[in-house]
């Protein structure tokens, strides 16, 4: 009996292995909702912009800015007070730009958040009040009116000998500071169809989205027009269409895997990679070059009663140092963790990695799309 058990143990191990593989294979792939990967054609937000005046500043407003003085004089004229712009010397006023975003289906009376940014040379907008200002769309029409007290997330103080500042003082925000006066008509599709637009163009994802819609709503309901747009047949009646769109945007599907990508920001030295980045076997030699300049100032003082002049002379010592770059062999790396370990083995700084990654991409060793922002 023991002998039979010993004979069966390798078989049981193989069966266990296949059972484990079956469990792994049975695990569902990463699924996402339609609303997370696609938008509805025509359902969009609208940016708004405006110009205004902030008053009530504690001497931290614009200093003799003609634009601000003219704006104050114009505003007072609308209120029945005539004032010469050149006579306005107040530092408690600042000219500002207003920005906001009107969401889709916004109706008159809805409240919007407003961001206020200094246009002139105001030191701080803290404690200021925005006077009634219109917010316009791209067509030049007024869609909202803004007014209220600013919230500035910072503080600062200064004196004759210096000053200190925390965060940014020349921009603030008014929560619910604007009221919508005119809505933007938003049609939920045209005729019998609505169009789903993928956030990232991909033919595989578009095909899978079409299949997911047809599995749930019937054959012929969806048609992929290209790698970005999928046309879906929807009910005509508004209430039925809203219910249909609710069910549609909550469908789940497995989108295609994203492209391997490396994002580089040369201004900050930031490097971000996604998990699909891989590296072919290659060799890298990287050395650092540093230049040091030292200036020594010497004063030549003449003897007393010699009639000479004091001369200041400087001597400059320039040193160039080049570190030896050792040749490092990077193995083929299939995972992001291996790629990171391989690049760390070079011992380069983030700024050096910018040049190394570009060279790896040019040589074909870096299997990823390189994007500089």
C-alpha positions in Angstrom: 0.0 0.0 0.0 2.9 2.4 0.8 4.5 1.5 -2.5 1.3 2.5 -4.4 1.2 5.7 -2.6 4.8 6.5 -3.5 4.0 5.7 -7.1 1.0 7.9 -7.2 2.6 10.9 -5.5 4.2 12.3 -8.8 0.9 11.9 -10.5 -0.9 13.7 -7.7 1.7 16.5 -7.9 1.1 16.9 -11.7 -2.6 16.9 -11.2 -2.2 19.5 -8.4 -0.1 21.6 -10.8 -2.7 21.5 -13.5 -5.4 22.3 -11.0 -3.4 25.3 -9.9 -3.0 26.4 -13.5 -6.7 26.0 -14.0 -7.4 28.2 -11.0 -5.1 30.9 -12.3 -6.6 30.6 -15.8 -10.1 30.8 -14.3 -9.4 34.1 -12.5 -11.1 36.9 -14.4 -9.0 39.4 -16.2 -9.0 43.0 -15.2 -12.4 44.4 -16.1 -13.5 48.0 -16.4 -16.8 49.7 -16.8 -17.7 51.5 -20.0 -18.0 54.8 -18.2 -14.3 54.5 -17.1 -12.9 54.0 -20.6 -15.3 55.9 -22.8 -17.3 59.1 -23.0 -20.6 59.9 -24.7 -20.4 62.1 -27.8 -21.9 65.6 -27.1 -21.9 65.2 -23.3 -19.1 67.5 -22.3 -18.2 70.4 -19.9 -17.6 74.0 -21.1 -14.9 76.2 -19.8 -15.7 79.8 -18.8 -13.5 82.9 -18.4 -14.0 86.4 -17.1 -12.4 89.5 -15.8 -13.1 91.2 -12.5 -12.0 93.4 -9.7 -11.1 92.3 -6.1 -11.5 94.9 -3.4 -10.9 95.0 0.3 -7.2 94.0 0.2 -5.0 95.2 3.1 -2.7 97.3 1.0 -1.5 94.3 -1.0 -3.3 95.2 -4.3 -2.0 96.5 -7.6 0.4 99.4 -7.4 -0.6 102.2 -9.8 -1.6 99.8 -12.5 -3.4 101.7 -15.3 -5.6 98.7 -16.1 -6.8 98.5 -12.5 -7.4 102.2 -12.2 -9.4 102.3 -15.5 -11.5 99.3 -14.4 -12.3 100.9 -11.1 -13.3 104.2 -12.8 -15.5 102.3 -15.3 -17.2 100.4 -12.5 -17.8 103.5 -10.5 -19.2 105.2 -13.6 -21.7 102.4 -14.0 -22.8 103.1 -10.4 -23.3 106.8 -11.1 -20.0 108.0 -9.8 -17.6 109.8 -12.2 -14.0 109.4 -11.3 -10.7 110.3 -13.1 -8.7 107.1 -13.5 -5.4 109.0 -12.9 -6.8 110.1 -9.5 -7.2 106.5 -8.2 -4.3 105.5 -6.0 -5.7 102.8 -3.9 -3.6 99.7 -3.2 -6.6 97.8 -1.9 -7.8 96.8 -5.4 -6.5 94.1 -7.8 -7.4 93.2 -11.3 -8.0 89.5 -11.7 -8.9 86.8 -14.2 -11.7 84.3 -13.4 -12.0 80.8 -14.7 -14.6 78.1 -14.1 -16.1 75.0 -15.7 -19.8 74.5 -16.5 -20.6 70.8 -16.3 -23.0 69.2 -18.9 -26.7 69.7 -18.4 -26.1 72.7 -16.1 -29.2 74.8 -15.6 -29.8 78.4 -14.5 -29.4 78.8 -10.8 -26.8 76.1 -10.4 -23.7 77.0 -8.4 -20.1 76.8 -9.8 -16.7 77.0 -8.2 -14.6 79.9 -9.4 -10.8 80.3 -9.5 -9.4 83.8 -9.2 -5.9 84.7 -10.4 -4.1 88.1 -10.1 -3.6 89.9 -13.4 -1.4 92.7 -12.1 1.3 93.1 -9.5 -0.8 92.4 -6.4 1.2 90.9 -3.5 -1.7 89.0 -2.0 -5.4 88.4 -2.6 -6.0 87.2 0.9 -9.1 88.8 2.5 -10.4 90.2 -0.8 -13.9 90.3 -2.2 -14.7 89.7 -5.9 -17.2 92.2 -7.2 -20.0 91.0 -9.6 -18.3 89.8 -12.8 -19.6 88.0 -15.9 -18.2 84.6 -17.0 -18.3 84.1 -20.8 -17.9 81.0 -23.0 -16.0 80.6 -26.2 -18.8 82.2 -28.2 -18.6 85.4 -26.1 -22.0 85.0 -24.5 -22.4 85.4 -20.7 -23.3 82.0 -19.0 -22.7 82.8 -15.3 -22.1 85.6 -12.9 -19.5 85.4 -10.1 -19.1 87.3 -6.8 -18.0 86.5 -3.3 -15.2 86.3 -0.7 -11.9 84.7 -1.7 -10.3 81.8 0.0 -6.5 81.9 -0.3 -4.6 78.9 1.0 -1.5 80.8 2.1 -0.1 83.4 4.4 2.7 86.0 4.3 4.3 88.8 6.2 7.1 91.3 5.4 9.0 94.1 7.0 11.8 96.5 6.1 14.4 93.8 6.6 12.7 91.0 4.7 9.6 88.8 4.7 8.3 85.3 4.5 5.5 83.6 2.5 3.7 80.3 2.8 2.1 78.9 -0.4 0.8 81.0 -3.2 -1.0 84.3 -2.4 -1.8 85.7 -5.9 -4.6 83.1 -6.6 -7.6 82.0 -4.7 -11.0 80.3 -5.0 -14.6 81.0 -4.3 -16.6 77.7 -3.7 -20.0 78.0 -5.3 -19.0 81.6 -6.2 -20.8 81.7 -9.6 -24.4 81.2 -10.6 -25.4 79.8 -14.0 -27.6 82.3 -15.9 -27.8 80.3 -19.2 -27.6 76.6 -19.9 -25.9 75.0 -22.8 -28.2 72.6 -24.8 -26.8 69.1 -24.7 -28.3 66.4 -26.9 -28.0 62.9 -25.7 -27.2 61.4 -29.1 -28.6 62.2 -32.5 -31.7 60.4 -33.8 -31.7 56.6 -33.1 -28.0 56.5 -32.1 -25.6 57.5 -29.4 -21.8 57.5 -30.0 -19.3 56.2 -27.4 -15.9 57.7 -27.7 -12.9 55.8 -26.2 -10.5 57.9 -24.1 -7.6 56.2 -26.0 -7.9 55.0 -29.5 -7.5 51.3 -29.8 -9.1 48.9 -32.3 -9.1 45.9 -30.0 -10.9 47.8 -27.2 -13.4 49.2 -29.7 -14.2 45.7 -31.0 -14.5 44.4 -27.4 -16.8 47.3 -26.5 -19.0 46.5 -29.5 -19.2 42.8 -28.5 -20.1 43.7 -24.9 -23.0 45.9 -26.0 -24.3 43.3 -28.4 -24.1 40.5 -25.8 -26.3 42.6 -23.4 -28.7 44.4 -25.8 -28.8 42.1 -28.9 -27.1 41.6 -32.2 -26.8 44.6 -34.4 -27.2 47.1 -31.5 -23.6 48.4 -31.8 -21.2 49.1 -34.6 -17.5 50.1 -34.3 -17.0 53.0 -36.7 -13.2 53.2 -36.1 -10.6 52.6 -33.4 -12.3 55.3 -31.2 -16.0 55.6 -31.9 -18.7 52.9 -31.3 -22.2 53.7 -32.5 -25.0 52.3 -30.4 -28.7 52.2 -31.2 -30.7 53.6 -28.3 -34.4 54.2 -27.6 -35.9 57.5 -28.8 -38.0 58.4 -25.8 -36.0 60.4 -23.3 -36.8 58.4 -20.2 -36.1 55.1 -21.8 -32.9 56.5 -23.3 -31.6 57.6 -19.9 -32.3 54.2 -18.4 -30.6 52.6 -21.4 -27.5 54.8 -21.0 -27.4 53.9 -17.3 -27.2 50.2 -18.1 -24.8 50.9 -21.0 -22.2 52.8 -19.1 -22.1 50.2 -16.3 -21.3 47.3 -18.7 -17.9 45.6 -17.9 -15.3 44.6 -20.5 -11.6 43.8 -20.6 -9.9 46.6 -22.6 -6.7 45.9 -24.5 -3.5 46.3 -22.6 -1.9 49.7 -22.8 1.3 50.4 -24.7 4.6 50.1 -22.7 5.4 53.7 -22.0 8.1 55.8 -20.3 7.2 59.4 -19.4 10.1 61.8 -19.0 9.9 65.4 -17.6 13.4 66.9 -18.3 12.5 70.1 -16.3 12.1 68.2 -13.0 14.0 65.0 -13.8 10.9 62.9 -13.2 10.7 59.5 -14.8 7.5 57.3 -14.7 7.2 53.9 -16.3 4.2 51.6 -16.6 4.3 47.9 -15.7 4.7 46.7 -19.3 8.1 48.2 -19.9 10.8 45.6 -20.7 14.5 45.7 -21.6 16.6 43.7 -24.0 20.1 42.7 -23.0 22.5 45.5 -23.6 25.7 47.2 -22.3 25.9 50.7 -20.9 29.0 52.9 -20.1 28.2 56.2 -18.4 30.7 58.6 -16.9 30.2 62.0 -15.2 32.0 65.2 -16.2 32.3 68.0 -13.7 33.9 71.4 -14.1 34.9 73.3 -11.0 35.8 77.0 -11.1 37.4 78.7 -8.1 38.1 82.4 -8.0 40.6 83.8 -5.5 40.4 87.6 -5.0 43.7 89.4 -4.0 44.2 93.0 -3.0 47.4 94.8 -4.0 48.0 97.6 -1.5 50.7 100.3 -2.3 53.2 101.6 0.2 52.4 104.7 2.1 53.1 108.0 0.3 54.0 106.1 -2.9 51.2 107.6 -4.8 50.0 104.2 -6.0 46.4 102.9 -6.1 44.9 99.9 -4.5 44.2 97.3 -7.1 41.9 94.3 -6.8 43.1 91.3 -8.8 41.5 87.9 -9.1 43.0 84.5 -10.0 40.8 81.8 -11.4 41.5 78.1 -11.1 39.5 75.8 -13.4 39.5 72.1 -12.8 37.9 69.5 -15.1 37.2 66.1 -13.6 35.9 63.2 -15.6 34.8 60.0 -13.8 35.5 56.7 -15.5 32.4 55.1 -16.8 32.4 51.4 -16.3 30.8 49.2 -18.8 27.7 47.6 -17.2 25.9 44.7 -18.8 22.1 44.9 -18.3 20.3 41.5 -18.7 17.1 41.0 -20.5 14.3 42.2 -18.2 10.7 41.1 -18.6 9.2 43.0 -15.6 9.2 46.5 -14.4 10.9 45.5 -11.2 13.8 44.0 -13.2 14.1 47.1 -15.3 14.3 49.3 -12.3 17.0 47.1 -10.7 19.0 47.0 -13.9 18.9 50.8 -14.2 19.9 51.2 -10.6 22.9 49.0 -11.2 24.3 51.7 -13.5 24.4 54.1 -10.5 23.2 57.1 -12.5 21.2 60.1 -11.1 17.7 60.8 -12.4 19.1 63.5 -14.7 21.6 60.9 -16.1 18.8 58.4 -16.6 17.1 60.8 -19.0 20.0 60.5 -21.4 20.4 56.8 -20.8 16.8 56.0 -21.5 16.9 58.0 -24.7 20.0 56.1 -25.8 18.4 52.8 -24.9 15.3 53.7 -27.0 17.5 54.7 -29.9 19.4 51.4 -29.7 16.2 49.3 -29.6 17.0 47.8 -26.2 14.1 49.7 -24.5 10.8 48.1 -25.4 8.6 51.0 -24.7 7.3 54.3 -26.1 9.3 57.2 -24.9 7.3 60.4 -24.3 8.8 63.7 -23.2 6.4 66.2 -21.5 
